[in-house]
Amino acid sequence: MAENITPYKNQQAAKKEQVANMFDNISKTYDFLNHFMSLGIDIIWRKKAIKELKELQPKLMLDVATGTGDFAFEAIDVLKPEKIIGVDISEGMLEVAKQKIQKRQKQDVYEVRMGDSEKLLFDNDTFDAITVAFGVRNFEHLEKGIADMYRVLKPGGKLVVLEFSKPTVFPIKQGYNFYFHYILPLIGRFFSKDSSAYTYLPESVEAFPDGTRFTDLLEKVGFKNNKFRPLTFGICSIYTGIK
């Protein structure tokens, strides 16, 4: 399971603490490297994921592992919610998000807070929709994090998760594995001061229970009508579930 994979093999700290430190270290270059290393395809993935909520038209949203805010800003543009609250365990990532919020003058609609996915500081049945983009594989206890998101989601509310997955079709699988394990860490080391982050990325994706294993976990927690849709030859997937 993904919770057994940590960014820093020589540290005794819990995964949660290591992930927070890792994102603090790479926060300044995170957006650039995301777009650069995915050739901009990550922007298209976010747009497709947000469209999963167009019919629901949520008014109050929670964006877990909000990071620097790209997913939340896309939701604001497309869905026009009254409020999005973003939570993240990395102070460095949230500082970048706050700067972007001020620059785009979105203070009234988008608020970010330090927050733990396993201990969300919100009442039961609070949010119309919850989103997570490239964050669930970093949860220390995946099932516990999903269960707490279920708790704070309103009945009838929708969860949308965007996460890396593992392609299975030749030659995409082979090319993907080579890029992820050899090219991506080299690029990460060149642009980022934390080389471990881009070694951890392919390891965490490899360990993540993608596809039906993840939808089975959603069902175990209580979500209904669980679905997943592979994108770009299975490099990424959108997962949805209803409370």
Backbone torsions as a table, in degrees:
resi	resn	phi	psi	omega
1	MET	NA	154.4	-173.9
2	ALA	-62.8	-26.4	-175.9
3	GLU	-67.2	-15.6	180.0
4	ASN	-83.4	-10.1	-178.9
5	ILE	-95.7	126.3	-179.4
6	THR	-123.2	154.4	-178.8
7	PRO	-66.3	-35.7	-172.5
8	TYR	-120.4	105.0	-173.7
9	LYS	-67.7	-24.9	-175.6
10	ASN	-93.5	9.5	178.8
11	GLN	-109.0	147.2	179.4
12	GLN	-93.5	-6.6	-178.3
13	ALA	-62.5	153.9	178.1
14	ALA	-64.0	158.2	-178.4
15	LYS	-55.5	-42.2	-177.3
16	LYS	-56.4	-46.4	-179.1
17	GLU	-67.7	-40.1	179.4
18	GLN	-65.2	-41.4	179.9
19	VAL	-64.3	-41.9	177.8
20	ALA	-60.3	-45.5	179.0
21	ASN	-63.1	-41.3	-179.8
22	MET	-60.5	-47.9	-178.7
23	PHE	-70.5	-30.6	172.3
24	ASP	-59.7	-42.0	-176.9
25	ASN	-68.3	-34.2	-174.4
26	ILE	-104.6	5.2	-172.4
27	SER	-58.8	-36.1	-175.8
28	LYS	-70.0	-28.4	-178.2
29	THR	-109.2	3.3	-171.8
30	TYR	-60.2	-50.6	-176.9
31	ASP	-62.3	-46.4	-179.4
32	PHE	-59.6	-47.7	-177.3
33	LEU	-67.9	-36.3	177.2
34	ASN	-56.0	-52.0	-176.8
35	HIS	-70.9	-38.6	-177.2
36	PHE	-67.0	-47.2	-173.5
37	MET	-76.3	-21.4	177.3
38	SER	-99.4	4.3	-176.8
39	LEU	58.7	28.7	178.4
40	GLY	82.6	-1.8	-177.4
41	ILE	-67.1	-25.6	179.3
42	ASP	-60.3	-28.9	177.6
43	ILE	-66.5	-42.1	178.4
44	ILE	-65.4	-40.7	178.8
45	TRP	-60.1	-42.7	-179.8
46	ARG	-63.0	-42.9	179.4
47	LYS	-60.4	-42.8	179.7
48	LYS	-65.1	-39.8	-179.6
49	ALA	-66.1	-42.7	-179.7
50	ILE	-62.8	-34.1	179.9
51	LYS	-62.6	-19.7	176.8
52	GLU	-64.0	-16.4	-177.5
53	LEU	-106.8	2.1	-175.1
54	LYS	-62.9	-40.5	-179.2
55	GLU	-67.7	-35.8	-178.6
56	LEU	-72.6	-34.2	-177.9
57	GLN	50.1	60.9	-177.4
58	PRO	-65.3	143.0	177.9
59	LYS	-94.1	-39.1	179.6
60	LEU	-120.5	120.5	-175.1
61	MET	-123.3	151.5	172.3
62	LEU	-118.9	126.7	176.5
63	ASP	-110.6	105.2	-177.4
64	VAL	-85.2	141.7	-173.7
65	ALA	55.9	50.3	-172.2
66	THR	-65.6	-22.7	175.4
67	GLY	59.8	-129.4	-179.7
68	THR	-89.2	2.7	169.2
69	GLY	95.7	3.7	-175.9
70	ASP	-57.3	-42.3	-177.6
71	PHE	-67.8	-41.6	179.6
72	ALA	-65.1	-41.1	178.8
73	PHE	-64.4	-37.8	176.5
74	GLU	-64.0	-40.9	178.3
75	ALA	-63.1	-39.9	178.3
76	ILE	-61.4	-44.3	-178.3
77	ASP	-65.8	-40.1	-172.5
78	VAL	-90.5	-42.9	-170.7
79	LEU	-96.7	-20.4	-178.8
80	LYS	52.8	50.6	177.9
81	PRO	-70.5	162.0	176.0
82	GLU	-74.0	-33.3	-176.5
83	LYS	-156.7	137.4	168.6
84	ILE	-123.7	128.3	172.1
85	ILE	-107.4	125.7	178.3
86	GLY	-108.0	133.8	177.3
87	VAL	-122.2	147.2	-179.6
88	ASP	-158.8	153.0	180.0
89	ILE	-91.1	-4.7	-177.7
90	SER	-103.8	115.0	178.0
91	GLU	-64.4	-35.7	179.8
92	GLY	-63.6	-43.5	178.7
93	MET	-65.3	-41.2	-179.6
94	LEU	-65.9	-32.9	177.6
95	GLU	-63.7	-39.9	176.6
96	VAL	-65.0	-42.3	179.0
97	ALA	-61.1	-42.9	-179.5
98	LYS	-62.5	-39.4	177.7
99	GLN	-63.4	-40.0	179.3
100	LYS	-69.4	-37.1	177.7
101	ILE	-61.0	-45.9	179.8
102	GLN	-65.3	-43.4	-178.5
103	LYS	-62.7	-36.9	-178.4
104	ARG	-93.6	-0.2	178.5
105	GLN	55.0	52.8	-179.6
106	LYS	-112.5	22.9	-176.7
107	GLN	-59.2	-31.7	-176.8
108	ASP	-72.8	-26.5	-174.5
109	VAL	-109.3	-24.5	-173.7
110	TYR	-126.4	120.6	-179.7
111	GLU	-125.7	136.1	179.7
112	VAL	-117.7	146.8	-178.7
113	ARG	-142.4	152.0	167.6
114	MET	-65.4	133.9	-177.9
115	GLY	-164.3	149.1	-178.0
116	ASP	-106.4	126.2	-177.3
117	SER	-61.1	-23.4	-178.4
118	GLU	-91.1	-11.0	-179.6
119	LYS	-139.2	64.4	-177.8
120	LEU	-69.5	126.4	-173.5
121	LEU	-88.2	59.6	179.3
122	PHE	-137.1	155.7	178.3
123	ASP	-70.6	159.9	173.1
124	ASN	-57.3	147.2	171.2
125	ASP	56.9	49.5	-175.9
126	THR	-98.1	-42.4	-166.6
127	PHE	-105.7	145.0	176.1
128	ASP	-74.7	-31.4	-179.0
129	ALA	-152.5	149.7	175.7
130	ILE	-129.1	135.4	178.7
131	THR	-124.2	149.6	173.1
132	VAL	-142.5	120.5	178.6
133	ALA	-113.8	114.9	177.0
134	PHE	55.6	40.4	-177.7
135	GLY	-126.4	-27.7	-172.4
136	VAL	-66.2	-29.5	180.0
137	ARG	-69.1	-13.4	178.6
138	ASN	-92.8	-4.0	177.9
139	PHE	-63.1	138.7	177.8
140	GLU	-70.5	-40.9	176.7
141	HIS	-126.5	97.6	-169.6
142	LEU	-59.2	-50.2	-177.5
143	GLU	-62.4	-39.2	180.0
144	LYS	-64.7	-40.5	178.0
145	GLY	-64.8	-42.2	178.5
146	ILE	-65.4	-40.1	-179.8
147	ALA	-63.7	-37.2	-179.9
148	ASP	-73.1	-33.3	174.1
149	MET	-65.1	-39.7	176.6
150	TYR	-60.0	-41.4	-178.3
151	ARG	-60.0	-44.7	-174.0
152	VAL	-87.4	-3.5	177.5
153	LEU	-84.6	139.7	177.6
154	LYS	-69.6	150.8	171.5
155	PRO	-56.6	130.9	-174.9
156	GLY	87.6	-7.8	178.3
157	GLY	-74.0	165.0	-172.8
158	LYS	-123.8	137.2	172.4
159	LEU	-101.1	132.3	175.0
160	VAL	-125.9	120.3	-179.7
161	VAL	-118.3	129.3	174.3
162	LEU	-112.2	123.7	-175.6
163	GLU	-151.6	150.8	174.3
164	PHE	-62.2	146.4	174.7
165	SER	-135.8	-176.5	-173.1
166	LYS	-113.5	112.3	178.0
167	PRO	-64.8	149.9	-175.8
168	THR	-119.8	-7.7	-173.2
169	VAL	-94.3	132.4	174.1
170	PHE	-71.7	138.4	1.1
171	PRO	-97.6	9.6	-178.0
172	ILE	-60.6	-43.0	-179.0
173	LYS	-57.8	-47.0	-176.7
174	GLN	-67.5	-43.3	179.5
175	GLY	-65.8	-40.3	178.6
176	TYR	-62.5	-47.3	-178.9
177	ASN	-62.6	-40.2	179.1
178	PHE	-64.7	-45.8	-179.2
179	TYR	-63.8	-46.6	-175.0
180	PHE	-67.1	-38.2	-173.8
181	HIS	-91.4	-21.3	-175.0
182	TYR	-121.3	-47.7	-176.1
183	ILE	-77.1	-48.6	-176.0
184	LEU	-59.0	-45.4	177.4
185	PRO	-61.3	-33.7	178.0
186	LEU	-65.9	-44.0	178.3
187	ILE	-63.4	-43.5	179.9
188	GLY	-60.0	-42.6	179.9
189	ARG	-64.9	-35.8	-177.0
190	PHE	-68.8	-42.3	-174.1
191	PHE	-96.2	-20.6	-173.5
192	SER	-116.6	149.9	178.4
193	LYS	-82.4	-2.7	-177.9
194	ASP	-120.8	91.5	-177.2
195	SER	-68.0	-25.9	-179.1
196	SER	-62.8	-30.1	-177.3
197	ALA	-59.8	-37.5	-174.5
198	TYR	-95.1	0.1	164.5
199	THR	-91.1	-37.5	178.0
200	TYR	-63.4	-36.9	-176.0
201	LEU	-54.8	-57.6	179.5
202	PRO	-63.5	-32.4	179.1
203	GLU	-66.9	-40.8	-179.4
204	SER	-70.0	-34.3	176.7
205	VAL	-68.1	-41.6	179.7
206	GLU	-61.1	-37.4	-176.3
207	ALA	-83.5	-15.5	-174.3
208	PHE	-71.6	134.9	179.1
209	PRO	-78.3	84.1	-173.6
210	ASP	-85.0	177.2	177.0
211	GLY	63.6	-136.4	-176.6
212	THR	-66.1	-23.3	177.4
213	ARG	-65.5	-34.1	178.8
214	PHE	-77.3	-41.0	177.8
215	THR	-65.5	-32.0	174.5
216	ASP	-63.2	-37.3	178.5
217	LEU	-68.1	-39.9	175.7
218	LEU	-59.0	-43.5	179.9
219	GLU	-65.2	-39.2	179.3
220	LYS	-60.2	-37.6	-179.2
221	VAL	-74.8	-26.9	178.5
222	GLY	134.2	-9.2	-179.9
223	PHE	-67.6	148.5	179.6
224	LYS	-118.1	165.9	178.2
225	ASN	52.1	42.0	-176.2
226	ASN	-75.3	133.0	-177.7
227	LYS	-140.1	156.8	170.0
228	PHE	-138.0	145.4	-178.2
229	ARG	-129.5	112.0	178.2
230	PRO	-68.7	145.4	177.3
231	LEU	-124.0	148.0	174.4
232	THR	49.6	61.1	176.9
233	PHE	63.1	23.2	177.6
234	GLY	88.5	10.8	178.0
235	ILE	-69.2	-30.7	-177.6
236	CYS	-139.1	157.3	178.2
237	SER	-140.7	148.6	171.5
238	ILE	-104.8	128.7	178.0
239	TYR	-114.7	137.3	178.2
240	THR	-133.8	149.1	176.3
241	GLY	-154.4	152.5	-179.0
242	ILE	-116.0	138.8	175.4
243	LYS	-84.0	NA	NA
